[in-house]
């Protein structure tokens, strides 16, 4: 059995997830009233729809995504897309999310409800084909399964591959990526008044054919009332690296004062614009560790401006500058950005070679982040080295301290890459 973790509010919860070989042998389940009321197909239908063989594609805050092969048509839309007789099986992305309580099940169900309310047949929104739900008697967990279209990779994977090969996106491809992302986020705002709130390269999928973008992972998205302005209070949601400056400042100042979360007020559209701006700057310049704390006050603005100077195409530079304004009143809206993108950009290479930095994958949740930050602060305030260093030979002391500092730097890097969720206004 494989342990899997997901995060609810500030608490990290460990669930037991069967591995590939156990997963489909675990058919013992019991009916839950509220699951029956939702009329989801159950595990028996799921087993009839999919092969047992599967490949783990990745893990997120609330669950894991597998690549799985269909055994039959699971959705009329897929039948129309295939247009083939007899049936030909295909691979789809299967997202499995677990919850321990009915309340947490309702939380993970939110992504399903958001996906159902998004524009149908949008070419740049991940398609939801089917959903399942059941409760497991052995693990005492409720499981929600979302079956979605399968992309080739995410944007972060593409960036890493291009960093290794030092192959930058041509200007016309950047324009194509920018336009798809901005148009899609503007479409869901107009159609459903929904804001993503966790935009980052990992949540932007790519289909290699035509460099088609698919926006995914709507688990922390927010739907506002149509008559309301896109200004909300009492929320701190997203991944710290990509938070707008207002939200980053709140994250820094409220780490140990979660009760004060209601003091945060921000324009949720402009916060999404900033997150996308960091993502697109990262895409343009093939950045990874260099984007740390671009949102952190005056120094963050200076670092941002220095990076923007490296963007050689003036139109792309102007668009990114408008997206990365620290003052959200000066930051462009999606509609304003679409106007800036109205003319195509000719094909040419944007960048020269730059130093390549290593990318550090996030490993810890928000609870561990708090503990780690407290430890880092404590170590930084100490006037003397740890006793362990004092006991070392003098010729080894400097080397040991340097290794410790490097380790803490790596830990700080992890600290701001995990998603967070403080939302007192969630229903």
N, C-alpha and C positions, 0 to 999 in steps of 0.2 A: 504493500500500500504506500502511496506517495502523499506526503503532507503538502497541503496547499494553503496559502494564506490569502485573506482578503481583509480590507480595512473598512470599518464602519465608524464614522466620526473620528475620534482620536484613538480608538482601540484596535489593536491588531488581533484578529481571531484566526486560529489555526484549525482548518478542517481536514478531514481525511478524504483524499480523492483516490479512487482505485486507479491503478495503472492500466495500460491498454489491455493487458491480458485479463485482468479482473473485471474491468469496467462492464463488460457485457455479460459476465456470468452472475452479476449482482442483480438479480431480478426480484428479490424480496422487497416489496414496497407496500405501503398502506395508503388508503385514500384519506385525503384531508378535505374538509368541507369547502374551504375557500378555494382550493385548487379545482375541485369538482365544479364549483360555481363559475370559474373562469373558462371551463370547457376546453382546456388544453388537451391535445393528444398526449397519451401517457407513454411510459417506457416500453410497453409492448408494441405500440405503433412505431416508436423510434427504432426498435430492433428490427422490425419488418422493413423499415425504410432504408437503413444503412448497413453497410458491411462492418464486420467487427474490426478489421484492420484500420488503423488510423495513425496519423503523424501529428505530433505536437508542434504547432506553429509559434506559440508564444503564450505568455502568462501576463495577466493584468491585475488591476486592483481587486476585481471581484471574481475572477475566474480564469479559465484557460480556453484557448482556441485550438481546435484540431482540424486537420485536413481529412475529410472522410468521403467515401465513395457511395453513391446512391445505388440501391438495388431495384428501385422502381420510381416512377414519376411521383414526386411528392407535392407538386404544385402545378396547376394548369398553366401558369405563366412560364414555367420551365418547359412544359410540353410545347408551347407555342414557340419558345426560343429555339428548341432543338429542331422542331419541324422534321423529325425523322421517325420512320416506321421500319422495323420494330424499334423498341426502346433501346437507347444507348446510355449506359451509366455515365455519370460525370462526378467530378470532385467538387465539393462545396466546403465552405468554412463553417464549422460548428462550434459555437461559443457556449460553454457549459459553466453555469454560475450556481454556487451553493449558498444556502442561508440556513441559519439555525432556528430562527423564529419567524412567525408570520410577518412581523414588522420588517425584519431585514429582507424577507422575500419580497415584500412590497417595494423595498428600495431597489433591489436588482431588477424588478419587473419594470422599473421606470424606463430603461433603455428600449424595451419592447414597445411601450406605449408611445414614446417619442418617435421611434422609427415608423410606427403605424400612422402617425399624424403628419409626417413629412410629405413633400410633394411626390406623388406617385410617378414612377418611370423617369425620375430625374437621372440624367446620365452620369452625374458626379456625386450621387449619394448611394452608399452601399445598399443593395437590395436585400430585403428580408423576405425569405421564401416560406418559412414555416417555423412554428415554435412548439415546444413540448414542456410539460412539467410533471414532476412526480415527487413523492417523499420516500426516503430510504430508511427502512426500519433499523438497519445495522448502524449506519453512521448518524442517525437522528438528524438528518439534514433534508431540506427541501431543495430541489434542483430545478432550475429553469434553463432551457436549451433554446438558443436562437440559431437558425440555419440561414446563412447569408451567402452572397456570391463570393467567389474566391478571387483575390487579386494575386499578382505576381510577387509583390514585395511592398514594404512601406517606404516612405520617403527617407527615413533615417538610414535604412539599409542601402538605398541608392547613394546617399551622401557618403557613407563609409566606403562604398566601392569606388566612388569617384575620388575620394581622398587618396586611396591607395594608388590608383592609376594616375592621379593628378590630372583628371580630365574634367574640365569645367563645362557647365551647361552653356551652349550658345545662347545669344541674346533672344532669338526667336523662341527657343524652347522655354526660357525663363518667362517670357511674356505669356506663353501658352499656359504654364503652370500658375502664374500669378492670376491670370484671367479666370481660369477654372475655379480656383480656390475662392477668390473674392466674389465672383458671380454666384457660386453655390451658397455661400454664407449670406449673401444679400437675398437670394431667392427664399431661403428658409425663414429669414426674418420677415419678408413681405408676406409669404404664404401662410406661415404658422406662428409668427412672432416668437420663434425659438432661437436661442443663442447657445452656442456649443460649450463654451467655458473651459475647455481643456484642449486647445489647439496646440499641436506640436507635431514634429515630423513622424512620430510613431503612429499618430492617428490619421495620417493622410496616406492612403494606399495608392498604389500605381498599377495600372494594367499597361504592360510594355507596348502593346499595340496602340500606336498613336499617342503614347505618353498620356493616357487617360487617368485623371485623378478621381479617387473615390474618398469622400469624407466618411469617417467611421468613428465608432466609440462615442455614442451619445449618452453614456451612463450618468454624467453629471450635468447634462444640458438643462436649460431653464426655459420654460414657456411662460411668457408674460401675458397679462390681459391686453387685448388689442388697444383699449383706450388709454393705456398707461405709457408714459415715457420710459425709455430703456434705462432708467436709473433705479437701482435697487440697494437695499440696506440689509445688514445682517448676514452677509455671505462672504466666504473666503474659500473659493473653489478653484482648482487648477493645479498645474505643476510649477513649483517656485521659479525655475529657470525662465519660464515663459509668462509669468504674471506681469500685469501692467504695473507701473511704478506705484500707484496707489495701493494695489493689493500686495505688492512686495513689501512696502513699508508697514502695512498692517501685519503681514506674516512675521516680519522681524520684531515688531513691537509687541505683538500679542501672543507670542509663543507660549508664555507662561501666564497669560491673562485671557484665557478663552472666553471668560464670562463677558468681556468687553466687545465681543464680536459685533454687537448691534451698532457700534459706533462707525462701522465701515460703510461708506456710501460711495458708489461709483456708477458710471455709465457702462452697462454690460456690453453694449455694442462696441464702444471704444476700447474696452478691455480685450475683446476678441480681436479687434484690429491690431492691437499691440502684440498679442500672442502670435498672430499670423505674421506680423512684421518681423519678429525675431526668427520665426521659422523660415521665412523667405530670404532673410539676410544670411542665415545659415546655409540655405540652398545655393544662393548666389556665390558666396565666397568659400563654400565647403568648410564651414567652421564646426567645431564641437566644443572643446573646453574654453575657447575664447569668448563664448556668449555668457559665461558666468557673471552674474551681477551687473548686466547691462542696465537693469531696471533699478539699481541701487543709488538713488539720489544724484547729486551733482557729479560725482566721479563716474557713475554709470552713464550719464549723458555724455561726458567727455570721451569715455571708452567707445560709446556708440558712434559718436561723430568721427572718431579716428578710424573705426572700421568702415564707415560709410565713404570715407575718402578713397578707400581701396576699390570701390565700385566704379568701373571706368565708363559705363554707359550712363550719360547724364539723365536720361528719362527713367531708367531703373533706379538710379540713385535718388532722384526726386520722389518717386513713389515710396521707396523705403523710408526716406526721411520723413515724409508725411505720416507714415504708419508708426514710426518710432518716436514721435514727439512725446516727451515726458508729461507735458501738460495736456490732459485729455481734451480740454476745450479746443486746443490747437490741432489735435490729432484728426486726421481725415476720417470720414464715415465710409462705409462700403460704397455708397452711391457716388461719392466724390472720387473714390479710387477708380471706379468703373469709367468715369469720365476721363481720367488720366490715362486709362488703358485703351481708350476707344480706337486709337490708331495702332496698327501692328508695328512691331519693332523688327527691322531688317536682321537677317542672320549674320552674326559675327561673334567671335570669341570675346568674352568679357575680361577675363582675369589673366594675370601673369602667375608664375609659380609662387607659392608661399610656403612657409614652414608647416610641416604636418605635425599635429598634436595627437596624443592618444585620447580615445574616448572611454569614459568610465561609466559602466552600466550601473543604474540604481539598484541597490540591494535591500534597503531597509524601509520600514514604514514610518508613519509620522510619530508614533510613540517612541520608537527607537531614535528618531531624529532629535526629539526633545532631550532625551537622556544624553545623546552624543553631544549636542550643543552645550549642555550644562557641563559636561566633562571637559570639552574644549575650552570653554570660558574659564573654568577652574584652573586648568593647566596654564593658560595664558597669563593668569593673574598671579601665579606663584613666582616668588622671587628666587627660589632655589630649585635646583634639579631634583627629581625623584631620588629616594634613597638607593634605588636599584642602580642608578648611574653613579652615585657616590662610591659604591662598593666596587666599581669597575676599576681596572688599571687606568692610569692617567692617559696612556697612549691610545686607549679604546674609547675614552669618554666622548670626545667630539663626534666620532663616527656613530656611536649609539644615539646621541641626541639628534644628529642629523637624520638618522633613519626614523626616529620617532616623529620628528617634524614632518617628514615626507608622508608618513602614515596618516598623520592628522590632516594634512592637506588633502589627501585622497578621500578621507572620511568627510571632510567639509564639502568636497565635490559631490559626493553621494547625497549629502544633506539636502541639496536644492534641486534634485532631479526627480524625486518621488512625487506622485500626485497627492494633493491634500483635499480635504472636504470638511469645511465648517459651514454649515448652512442652517441657520436657525429659522429660516423662512420656508424650508421645504415642507411640503404637504405629504 
